[in-house]
């Protein structure tokens, strides 16, 4: 399965500020809190990247549509331009 990040990359400690009660509940569910957070973070990054890619594609399509319209009809301001 493709993960979108290097699974062999070195692990490094980071500081997170999390709700104490939530951490206690999570530790009661899993012994590997770091693994769970890493998995959730990977899903978040993948989702955000996909959303940004989708938005960029939509913007490119909008620009292409506008450019096609402008090539066929011209600009609305052409009749007022002094250039």
Secondary structure, 3 states (H helix, E strand, C coil): CCCCCCCCCCCCCCCCCCCHHHHHHHHHHCCCHHHHHHHHHHHHHHHHHHHHHHHHHHHHHHHHHHHHHHHHHCCCCHHHCCC
